[in-house]
Structure formats: structure tokens, C-alpha cells
């Protein structure tokens, strides 16, 4: 006969129990399956990297190559069946088109013969004698390599072996080292074919290469502005908030006005003939419309939320006090940014190598063409997923590290003796226990962003065949995926913080955090949202100043430069850098909110269970609730127990 006590124990074990919050008590490895999946995924990425090194030829894309398979500016290996291949082009660094005034594209190939030359002809050459004299004086041979310069005027086939006369004056331009013709008629034809008839990758790379110095300078400017903004938030006061908002308003209005002024200047410029300049004008109109809408929305929000400024200053003072226990958290984005830059440089290098991977095929007349392999297109998509997933994983590690350091300091009973090296402790916890959680959360972001990228690709591919209904559907899909991305980012941040507190896996942490935050959402959610809004305005200010610098820089070089794409890249980089640095404050804010909710859930303010929050945080919470209805105020200030113990901080 079974005893009643044993039956009671069995039923108690089977009965579902409410999971309790146990800050900093229990740890275990979480989401280990995802860690294994990420390892296998990176094995595929390493295979693609190795293949790109073996099969790729980045030099062909960056430095240009002639019609016989020789890369300009380097020593080449011969191609079987192509007698003019395998030449030493170390001193011949420029790409010269023998028929630059009448370029045509046939079957994705240029009809003109391309040569590597040591100098571009800077003056017009009207006869073969002048072409021969140019070769003798400058050592730059403009005819087929097999034809000696002394035979330029004697060979009966010189008309087909030498450039079409007259040879227009040209100038070397940092656009894949090409000799660009300078006469207006040749210039327009050359630019239209070279820029507008090549694929999107070439357009992007051409814009980057032609404005690489400007882009580098703007990226450094964005980095400096982000650092300045971070230290502004670190020592923020009421006066600084008013100055900051004034700068935001001025910056938005100024950039919006400059964009409309530049568009007006382009539309009334009678010298605009090239398709590249017309493309810039269309992009300026798009930039101006988007900036106008953003300006109106942000100015309206600033006006509506202006009365929350005082509480926001107090909120940032609470954040800065939390950061004072771990001041090196402010520099934590630096190494995250360094790791991201290293990964992006590696990713771009592999992308360039994949773009040039292909088998050399000898065509008629000994010409060489490189045919891309079909499997490379699938490698590009795999490579793109690797970019998004790995970047989000690195950012997730930053969020968990910051959250873990703050959790360690918050749930410390002795506020006068903060824990030693909380950042290193948080990093050790991350790498020992919670890498799988970071991988799983970053994968969710990837799942939301890859379909949006595919939709964008399909939209751009079929943009000329879209009806108004299909364009509307595409925009609705973009908006839905954008909203999903924002929700997942917020979900991930709360899940990472809950993992740092409780040591649970991603799904459990996300569910527990969502329940707890929903239960305590009435405390200071509005101030929390306005704090996030102020941080977002800081990112907008960085982007505004960087874009303004880019507009001024790129506007001085309008011709033969599709600078709309480089400007978009610069704006994206500026926002990402600002987000990387200022996200520390967002993470601290969200972490403090969740720690506060856990504190209320696990403690009642009595002498047996005092709250972990300090006096400043407690007084801040009370001031917030004075602005709310009496019911919410009683909910925070009353005891969590029946005895009615008043809310008291830990001493």
C-alpha cells in the first residue's frame, strides 16, 4: 500500500509550477543546438572564402583588363589559345578603349577592343603619324600589341589594328583606371555605355571607387560625431537637451532645404546631358521628398513630447549613475565596431573575388572573356545571409555583455562595494553559457531581413513592368517586414536581458520578459519611450550632419559619378555607427526597466526582502508615478505584501 505522503509528493512534482525569477543564481548552457548550426553555417562561409581566393581575380575588377585577358598594372599568366595574353603590364596601368566615341554593348560585352597603356593621350591625335609620335615620346602604344610602333603608318591593316581616328583627348579617372574621353560628344556616349549599360554591382563599385576618398572622409566624420554624441549623453543636462533639440530641428530643416535647393539647381542647369547626371537629379528628388516627410514627422513628435524633457534628463542621470559602476561600457562599442569593420572588409573582399570568379574562354581573334559559373549566384545569396546573421550576432554579443554587466551591478546588495570587473565577468558568462542564445536571436532578425532583401531585388529587377497595384503591394510588404524587424529587435533585447538575469534559454527568456513587462508596463513606459526617442534623435543628428557633408562634397564632382549610391552607403554607415555607440544607452535603459520589474516581482520592500534599487532610482520612480493616475501610484508605492510595507531602498 502506497503511503499518502508519497502520493502527495508525486502529485506535487507533476503539478505545473510558476517559474520564479532568480537573479544571478543559476546558470546553464542555453540553445546549444543553435551554436552547432552556426558552426556548420560558418563552415560553408569558409568554403566560399577559400573558393573565392582560388577562383577569383579581384584585380580584374579593381584595375581593369584588356581584351586579351591581361590585368593592367601587373604581370599576367598566359591563357592557352590566346597569343597576346600573359604579358607584363606592370608599367601599363590604364585601360584604353580603341573606339571610345562609339562604344556599344553586345551580349553583355563591349564591342571595342580594350588595351592596357602606360599613359592616356591628353591631346587629340588626328593621324597615324601622331599616334606613332605619341608612342615614341611616351612609351604608350595605342595599337594592338602585335603591331610594332614603327609599322603604324606602313601596315595596310593599321586601320583595324589601331584606334579609330581621330583619337579624342582623354584623362585618367579613378573609375577602374579608365582613360575617359574629354570631348563632349565622346564623353556623353562613353559615360552612357560605361555607366548605364553595366550591371548594378558595377554601378555601385564605380561610385565607390570614384568617390572613395570622400567616402572615407565622411565615414571618419560619422565616427567622430558618434563619439561626440555619446559623451554628450554621458554628461547630459537640461540645457544640453534644449541645445540638442535645437540642433536637431536646425539640422533637419537645413538638410531638407539643401536637398531641395540642389534639386532646383539641377533642374535649371542647362549643361546636364549625361544619364548619370539625370540619375543624380532623380535621386535628389527622392532624397528631398523622404527628408521632408521625416522632418515633418520628427518635428511633430518633438512638439508633442516637449513636456517630457525634465523627466528625460532625470532618466539619463539615472542611466549615467548605472554606467558609473562600469564606465568602460561606453568604450565597449569600439571593439564591437572594430570587429564589425574587420568582418565587413573580409566580406567585401570575398564578394569582389566571387564577382570575378569565372573560367577564361578564348573567343574569335584571340580575345579572352571570363564566363561566370552558375553556382556563384547561389554563393552570393549564402554570402549575403552570412553578412546579416554574423553582423547581428556580433551586435547581440554586445547587448548581452552590456546587459550582463548592468545586471551584475544592479542585483548587488552592497551598493558601496560594486563588483570587480563586471564587463569581463559578463563576457565570460556570455562565451561560456549563452552564445547559442545570441545566435538564435540574431537568426530571427536575419529571417525578417532576408525576405525584405529578396523583395527589394525583385522590385528593382521588374521595376519597369510594375503596375500601380503591384508597387503598392511591394511597399506594404516592405512596411510589414520593417515593423516585424523592429518588434524582433525589442523582443531580442528583452530576451537577452532576461537570459543575463535568469540564465534561461532564448524562448523562455523572451516569454518571461514579455509577461513581466506587460504586468509592469504602467510604471514608466512613456518616459522609457521618450528616452529612446531622444537617443534616436541623436542618431538622426549624426546622419544629418554626415549627409550634409556628403552633399557638399559630391556636388562638386557631378559629372560621370553616380553619387546617389555612395551617399546612401555613407548615410547607412553613419546611422549604423551612431546606432552602435548610442545603443549602449538604449540597452542600459531597457535593462534598467526590466531589472526594476524583476525587483518588484521578487521583493516587497520589507526588511526581509528589500529592493535592490538605490535611493535615486526609487525617487525617480516615485516622481514618475506622481504624473500618473492614483491607481498606478498606489501600485508602485504600496507594499507587495499584505502587511503594507512601504517601498524602501536597499541601504
C-alpha positions in Angstrom: 0.0 0.0 0.0 1.4 3.4 -1.0 1.7 5.9 1.7 -0.3 9.2 1.4 2.9 11.2 1.7 4.5 9.7 -1.3 1.3 10.2 -3.4 1.3 13.9 -2.3 5.0 14.3 -3.4 4.3 12.7 -6.8 1.3 15.0 -7.5 3.3 18.0 -6.4 6.1 17.2 -8.8 3.7 16.7 -11.7 1.7 19.9 -10.9 2.8 22.9 -13.1 4.7 25.5 -11.0 5.2 29.1 -11.8 8.7 29.8 -12.7 10.5 32.2 -10.3 13.0 34.9 -11.1 16.4 34.0 -9.6 18.8 36.8 -10.4 22.4 35.7 -10.8 21.8 32.3 -9.1 21.5 29.6 -11.7 23.5 29.2 -15.0 23.5 26.6 -17.7 24.4 26.4 -21.4 21.5 27.7 -23.4 20.4 27.0 -27.1 23.4 24.7 -27.8 21.8 23.3 -30.9 21.9 26.8 -32.5 25.6 27.1 -31.7 26.2 23.9 -33.6 24.1 25.2 -36.6 26.0 28.4 -36.6 29.3 26.5 -36.7 28.1 24.4 -39.6 26.9 27.6 -41.4 30.3 29.2 -40.9 31.9 26.1 -42.3 30.0 26.9 -45.6 31.2 30.5 -45.4 34.8 29.4 -45.0 34.4 27.2 -48.1 33.1 30.2 -50.1 36.1 32.2 -48.9 38.5 29.5 -50.0 36.8 29.2 -53.3 36.9 32.9 -53.9 40.6 33.0 -53.2 41.3 30.1 -55.6 38.9 31.1 -58.4 38.5 34.8 -58.0 40.6 37.6 -59.5 39.8 40.9 -57.7 42.5 42.7 -59.7 40.4 42.4 -62.9 37.6 44.3 -61.3 39.6 46.9 -59.5 42.4 47.6 -62.0 40.7 46.6 -65.3 41.8 44.2 -68.0 42.3 44.3 -71.8 40.6 42.3 -74.5 43.2 39.5 -74.2 42.9 38.7 -70.6 45.8 40.8 -69.2 45.1 42.7 -66.0 46.5 46.2 -66.3 49.3 47.1 -63.8 50.5 43.6 -63.0 52.4 40.6 -64.5 50.0 38.1 -66.1 50.0 34.4 -66.8 49.3 33.2 -70.3 45.9 31.8 -71.4 46.1 28.8 -73.7 45.0 29.7 -77.2 45.4 33.5 -76.7 48.8 34.5 -78.1 48.6 38.1 -76.7 47.8 37.1 -73.2 50.4 36.6 -70.4 52.1 39.9 -70.8 53.9 42.0 -68.2 51.7 45.1 -67.7 53.4 46.4 -64.6 54.0 49.8 -66.3 50.8 49.8 -68.2 48.2 50.8 -65.5 45.5 52.5 -67.6 42.6 51.0 -69.6 42.3 52.4 -73.1 39.3 51.9 -75.5 40.3 52.0 -79.1 36.8 53.2 -80.1 35.8 55.2 -77.1 33.5 57.5 -79.1 31.3 54.7 -80.4 31.1 52.2 -77.6 28.4 49.5 -77.9 27.4 46.6 -75.7 26.7 43.3 -77.5 25.8 40.2 -75.4 27.0 42.0 -72.2 30.4 42.6 -73.9 31.9 45.8 -75.2 32.4 45.9 -78.9 35.5 48.0 -78.7 39.0 46.5 -78.3 40.5 47.3 -74.9 44.2 47.8 -74.3 46.5 48.4 -71.3 48.6 51.6 -71.8 51.1 53.5 -69.7 49.6 57.0 -70.5 46.3 58.3 -71.7 46.5 60.6 -74.7 45.8 64.1 -73.3 45.7 65.7 -76.7 43.7 64.8 -79.8 45.5 62.6 -82.3 44.3 63.1 -85.9 46.6 60.9 -87.9 48.5 57.6 -87.5 51.8 59.7 -87.6 50.6 61.5 -84.4 49.7 58.1 -82.8 53.2 56.8 -83.7 54.9 60.0 -82.3 52.8 59.7 -79.1 54.1 56.1 -78.7 57.7 57.1 -79.3 57.6 60.0 -76.9 55.6 58.5 -74.1 56.1 54.7 -74.5 52.3 54.3 -74.6 51.3 52.1 -77.5 47.7 52.6 -78.6 47.6 49.9 -81.3 47.3 46.1 -80.9 50.3 44.7 -79.0 51.5 42.6 -82.0 51.9 45.7 -84.2 55.3 47.5 -83.7 55.1 51.3 -83.4 57.4 51.7 -86.5 54.8 49.9 -88.6 51.8 52.1 -87.5 52.0 54.1 -90.8 53.2 51.2 -93.0 50.9 48.3 -92.2 48.0 48.1 -94.6 45.7 46.8 -91.8 46.6 49.6 -89.4 43.0 51.0 -89.6 41.7 47.8 -87.9 44.7 47.4 -85.6 44.9 51.0 -84.3 42.3 53.2 -82.7 39.7 54.9 -84.8 40.8 58.4 -85.9 40.7 61.0 -84.6 41.7 59.7 -81.1 39.9 62.1 -78.6 41.9 63.6 -75.7 41.4 61.6 -72.6 42.2 61.7 -69.0 42.8 59.0 -66.4 39.9 58.9 -63.9 39.7 56.7 -60.8 36.9 54.7 -62.3 38.6 51.3 -62.7 41.7 53.2 -64.1 40.0 54.0 -67.4 41.0 56.6 -69.9 38.0 58.9 -70.1 37.5 60.9 -73.3 37.2 64.7 -72.8 35.3 65.9 -75.8 31.6 66.4 -75.1 30.2 64.1 -77.8 32.6 61.2 -76.9 32.2 61.9 -73.3 28.4 61.6 -73.3 28.5 58.4 -75.4 31.3 56.8 -73.3 29.6 57.6 -70.0 26.2 56.4 -71.1 27.5 53.0 -72.2 30.0 52.5 -69.4 27.8 53.6 -66.5 24.2 52.9 -67.5 24.6 49.7 -69.5 26.6 47.6 -67.0 25.1 45.7 -64.1 24.2 47.1 -60.7 27.3 45.7 -59.0 29.5 47.7 -61.4 27.5 50.9 -60.8 27.9 50.5 -57.1 31.6 49.8 -57.3 32.2 52.5 -59.8 30.5 55.1 -57.5 32.6 53.8 -54.5 35.8 53.8 -56.4 35.3 57.2 -57.9 34.5 58.8 -54.6 36.5 56.6 -52.3 38.5 59.4 -50.7 35.3 61.4 -50.0 33.5 58.3 -48.6 36.4 57.6 -46.3 36.4 61.1 -45.0 32.7 61.1 -44.4 32.9 57.7 -42.6 35.6 59.3 -40.3 33.3 62.3 -39.7 30.4 59.9 -38.8 32.7 58.1 -36.3 33.8 61.4 -34.7 30.2 62.7 -34.5 29.0 59.4 -32.9 31.7 59.7 -30.2 30.8 63.3 -29.5 27.1 62.4 -29.3 27.9 59.5 -26.9 29.8 61.8 -24.5 27.1 64.4 -24.8 24.5 61.9 -23.5 27.0 60.8 -20.8 27.1 64.3 -19.2 23.6 65.5 -20.3 21.8 68.3 -18.5 18.6 70.2 -19.1 20.4 73.0 -21.0 22.2 70.4 -23.2 18.9 68.7 -24.0 17.4 72.1 -25.2 20.6 72.8 -27.2 20.5 69.3 -28.6 16.8 69.5 -29.7 17.5 72.9 -31.3 20.4 71.4 -33.3 18.1 68.6 -34.4 15.5 71.0 -35.6 18.0 73.2 -37.4 19.8 70.2 -38.9 16.6 68.6 -40.2 15.4 71.9 -41.8 18.8 72.7 -43.2 19.4 69.3 -44.8 15.9 69.4 -46.2 16.4 72.9 -47.6 19.8 72.0 -49.1 18.3 68.9 -50.9 15.5 71.0 -52.4 18.0 73.7 -53.4 20.3 71.2 -55.1 17.3 69.7 -57.0 16.3 73.1 -58.1 19.9 73.8 -59.2 20.0 70.5 -61.2 16.7 71.1 -62.9 17.8 74.6 -64.1 21.3 73.5 -65.2 21.2 73.6 -69.0 24.6 71.7 -69.2 23.1 68.5 -67.9 23.2 65.9 -70.7 24.6 62.7 -69.3 22.3 60.0 -68.0 24.4 59.8 -64.8 23.6 63.5 -64.0 19.9 62.9 -64.7 20.1 59.9 -62.4 21.6 62.1 -59.7 18.7 64.5 -60.2 16.1 61.8 -59.8 17.8 60.6 -56.6 18.0 64.1 -55.3 14.2 64.4 -55.7 13.7 61.2 -53.8 16.1 62.3 -51.0 14.3 65.6 -50.8 10.8 64.1 -50.5 11.9 61.5 -48.0 13.7 64.1 -45.9 10.7 66.4 -45.9 8.4 63.6 -44.7 10.9 62.6 -41.9 11.3 66.2 -40.9 7.6 66.8 -40.6 7.1 63.6 -38.5 10.0 64.3 -36.2 9.1 67.9 -35.6 5.6 66.9 -34.8 6.8 64.3 -32.3 9.2 66.8 -30.7 6.3 69.3 -30.3 4.0 66.7 -28.7 6.6 65.3 -26.3 8.3 68.5 -25.3 6.8 68.4 -21.8 8.8 65.2 -21.0 12.2 66.9 -21.2 12.7 67.3 -17.5 11.9 63.7 -16.7 14.1 62.6 -19.6 17.1 64.5 -18.1 16.5 62.7 -14.8 16.2 59.4 -16.6 19.6 60.0 -18.3 21.1 60.9 -14.9 19.9 57.5 -13.6 21.4 55.8 -16.6 24.7 57.7 -16.1 24.8 56.6 -12.5 24.4 53.0 -13.6 27.2 53.5 -16.1 29.4 55.0 -13.4 29.8 51.5 -11.9 31.0 50.2 -15.3 32.5 53.3 -17.1 34.2 51.1 -19.7 30.8 50.2 -21.1 31.0 53.4 -23.0 34.1 52.1 -24.9 32.5 48.7 -25.4 31.1 49.7 -28.8 34.7 50.5 -30.0 35.8 46.9 -30.1 32.4 45.8 -31.4 32.8 48.4 -34.2 36.4 47.2 -34.8 35.2 43.5 -35.1 32.4 44.6 -37.5 34.7 46.6 -39.7 37.1 43.7 -39.9 34.3 41.3 -40.8 32.8 43.7 -43.4 36.2 44.2 -45.1 36.6 40.5 -45.2 33.1 40.1 -46.6 33.6 42.7 -49.3 36.9 41.2 -50.3 35.2 37.8 -50.7 32.3 39.4 -52.6 34.7 41.1 -55.0 36.6 37.8 -55.5 33.3 36.0 -56.2 32.3 38.7 -58.7 35.4 38.0 -60.7 35.4 34.2 -60.4 34.9 32.5 -63.8 36.6 30.4 -66.4 38.6 32.1 -69.2 37.3 31.4 -72.7 39.2 32.2 -75.9 36.9 33.9 -78.4 37.5 34.8 -82.1 40.7 36.7 -82.8 42.4 35.5 -79.6 40.2 37.6 -77.4 39.6 36.4 -73.8 36.3 36.5 -72.0 35.5 35.3 -68.4 32.3 33.4 -68.1 30.8 33.3 -64.6 29.8 30.0 -63.1 26.1 29.5 -62.3 26.8 28.2 -58.8 28.3 31.6 -57.9 24.9 33.2 -57.9 23.8 30.8 -55.1 27.0 31.6 -53.3 26.2 35.3 -53.4 22.9 34.7 -51.5 24.6 32.4 -49.0 27.2 35.1 -48.5 24.5 37.8 -48.0 22.8 35.7 -45.3 26.2 35.3 -43.7 26.7 39.1 -43.6 23.3 39.7 -41.9 23.5 36.8 -39.5 27.1 37.4 -38.4 26.7 41.1 -38.0 23.6 40.7 -35.9 25.4 38.0 -33.8 28.2 40.5 -33.1 25.7 43.1 -32.0 23.8 40.6 -29.9 27.0 39.8 -28.1 27.4 43.5 -27.3 23.8 43.7 -26.0 24.3 40.6 -23.8 27.6 41.9 -22.5 26.2 45.3 -21.6 23.0 43.8 -20.0 25.1 41.3 -18.1 27.4 43.9 -16.6 24.4 46.1 -15.6 22.6 43.1 -14.1 25.6 42.2 -12.0 25.8 45.8 -10.6 22.0 46.2 -10.1 21.5 42.9 -8.2 24.3 43.7 -5.8 23.1 44.2 -2.2 26.1 46.3 -1.1 25.9 49.4 -3.3 29.0 50.8 -1.6 31.1 47.8 -2.8 30.3 47.3 -6.6 31.5 44.0 -8.2 35.0 44.0 -9.7 35.4 43.9 -13.5 31.7 43.4 -14.3 32.4 43.6 -18.1 34.9 40.8 -18.0 32.5 38.7 -15.9 29.7 39.3 -18.3 31.9 38.3 -21.3 32.9 35.1 -19.6 29.2 34.3 -18.9 28.4 35.0 -22.5 31.1 32.8 -24.0 30.7 30.0 -21.5 26.9 29.8 -21.4 24.9 32.0 -23.8 26.4 32.1 -27.3 23.6 29.9 -28.6 21.0 32.4 -27.3 22.8 35.3 -29.1 22.9 33.1 -32.3 19.2 32.2 -32.1 18.1 35.8 -31.6 20.3 37.1 -34.4 18.9 34.4 -36.7 15.4 35.7 -36.1 16.5 39.2 -37.3 18.1 37.5 -40.3 14.9 35.7 -41.2 13.0 39.0 -41.1 15.6 40.9 -43.3 16.4 38.3 -46.0 12.8 38.3 -47.4 12.9 42.1 -47.5 16.2 42.0 -49.4 14.7 39.5 -51.9 11.6 41.7 -52.3 13.9 44.7 -53.0 15.8 42.7 -55.6 12.6 41.5 -57.3 11.2 45.1 -57.2 14.4 46.6 -58.8 14.5 43.8 -61.4 10.9 44.3 -62.5 10.6 48.0 -61.8 9.7 48.8 -65.5 6.9 46.2 -65.5 5.2 47.1 -62.3 1.6 48.4 -62.2 0.4 50.8 -59.6 -1.2 47.9 -57.7 1.9 45.8 -57.6 4.0 48.8 -56.4 1.5 49.3 -53.6 1.8 45.7 -52.6 5.6 45.8 -52.6 5.5 48.9 -50.3 3.1 47.2 -48.0 5.3 44.2 -47.7 8.3 46.4 -47.1 6.5 48.2 -44.3 5.3 44.9 -42.7 8.8 43.4 -42.7 10.2 46.7 -41.3 7.7 46.6 -38.4 8.5 42.9 -37.8 12.2 43.8 -37.7 11.6 46.5 -35.1 9.4 44.2 -32.9 12.0 41.4 -33.1 14.8 43.8 -32.1 12.8 44.8 -29.0 12.0 41.2 -28.2 15.6 40.2 -28.6 16.8 42.9 -26.2 14.4 41.9 -23.5 15.2 38.2 -24.0 19.0 38.9 -23.8 18.5 40.8 -20.5 16.3 38.0 -19.1 18.9 35.5 -20.0 21.5 37.6 -18.2 19.3 37.7 -15.1 17.9 34.2 -15.0 20.2 32.1 -17.2 17.3 30.6 -19.3 17.2 29.9 -23.0 16.0 32.4 -25.6 12.3 31.4 -25.9 11.9 31.0 -22.1 13.6 34.4 -21.5 11.5 36.1 -24.2 8.2 34.7 -22.8 9.1 35.6 -19.2 10.3 39.1 -20.0 7.1 39.8 -22.1 4.8 38.7 -19.3 6.7 40.7 -16.7 6.9 43.8 -18.8 3.2 43.6 -19.7 2.4 43.3 -16.0 4.5 46.4 -15.0 4.1 48.5 -18.2 2.3 51.3 -16.4 5.3 52.4 -14.3 7.5 54.5 -16.6 6.9 53.1 -20.1 6.2 56.6 -21.6 9.4 58.1 -20.2 11.3 55.0 -21.4 9.9 55.5 -24.9 10.7 59.2 -24.8 14.3 58.3 -23.7 14.6 56.0 -26.7 13.2 58.8 -28.9 15.9 61.2 -27.7 18.6 58.6 -28.4 17.1 58.1 -31.9 17.2 61.9 -32.4 20.9 61.7 -31.6 21.4 59.1 -34.4 19.4 61.4 -36.8 21.6 64.3 -36.0 24.7 62.3 -36.8 23.2 61.2 -40.1 22.0 64.8 -41.0 25.5 66.3 -40.5 27.2 63.4 -42.4 24.7 63.6 -45.3 25.1 67.3 -45.5 28.9 66.9 -45.7 28.4 64.3 -48.4 26.1 66.6 -50.4 28.6 69.4 -50.4 31.5 67.1 -51.3 29.7 65.1 -54.0 28.1 68.2 -55.5 31.5 69.5 -56.6 32.0 66.4 -58.7 28.7 65.9 -60.5 29.9 64.6 -63.8 30.5 60.9 -64.5 29.8 60.0 -60.9 26.6 58.3 -59.8 27.0 59.6 -56.2 23.5 58.7 -55.1 24.6 55.2 -54.2 27.8 56.3 -52.3 25.6 58.9 -50.5 23.2 56.2 -49.4 26.1 54.0 -48.3 27.5 56.9 -46.3 24.1 57.6 -44.7 23.7 53.9 -43.8 27.2 53.8 -42.4 26.6 57.0 -40.3 23.4 55.6 -38.9 24.9 52.2 -38.1 28.0 53.8 -36.4 25.7 56.1 -34.4 23.5 53.2 -33.5 26.5 51.1 -32.4 27.7 53.8 -30.0 24.3 55.1 -28.7 22.8 51.7 -28.4 24.7 51.4 -25.2 22.3 53.9 -23.7 19.3 52.1 -25.2 20.5 48.8 -23.8 21.1 50.4 -20.3 17.6 51.9 -20.4 15.8 48.7 -21.3 17.9 46.7 -18.9 17.2 49.0 -16.0 13.4 48.8 -16.8 13.5 45.0 -16.8 15.6 44.9 -13.7 13.2 47.2 -12.0 10.3 44.9 -12.9 12.2 41.9 -11.7 13.0 43.7 -8.5 9.3 44.4 -7.9 8.4 40.8 -8.7 10.9 39.2 -6.3 11.0 41.7 -3.5 8.4 43.5 -1.4 10.4 46.3 0.2 10.4 44.7 3.7 13.4 44.2 5.9 13.4 40.5 4.8 13.2 41.3 1.1 14.4 44.8 0.5 14.5 46.2 -3.0 17.8 46.3 -5.0 17.2 49.7 -6.5 19.1 52.7 -4.9 17.6 55.9 -3.5 18.0 57.9 -6.7 16.2 55.3 -8.8 13.5 54.9 -6.2 12.8 58.7 -6.0 12.8 58.9 -9.8 10.2 56.1 -10.0 8.0 57.9 -7.4 8.2 61.2 -9.3 7.1 59.5 -12.5 4.1 57.9 -10.8 3.0 61.3 -9.4 2.2 62.2 -13.0 0.0 59.2 -13.4 -3.3 58.3 -12.0 -3.7 57.5 -8.3 -4.2 53.8 -9.1 -0.8 53.4 -10.8 0.8 55.5 -8.0 -0.6 53.1 -5.3 0.6 50.1 -7.3 4.2 51.2 -7.1 4.3 52.9 -3.7 2.3 50.2 -1.8 3.7 47.1 -0.4 3.8 43.9 -2.4 2.7 42.0 0.8 -0.5 42.1 2.9 1.3 44.0 5.7 1.5 47.1 3.6 5.3 47.6 3.9 6.2 50.9 2.2 8.6 50.8 -0.7 12.1 51.2 0.7 15.5 51.1 -1.0 18.4 48.8 0.0 20.8 50.5 2.3 
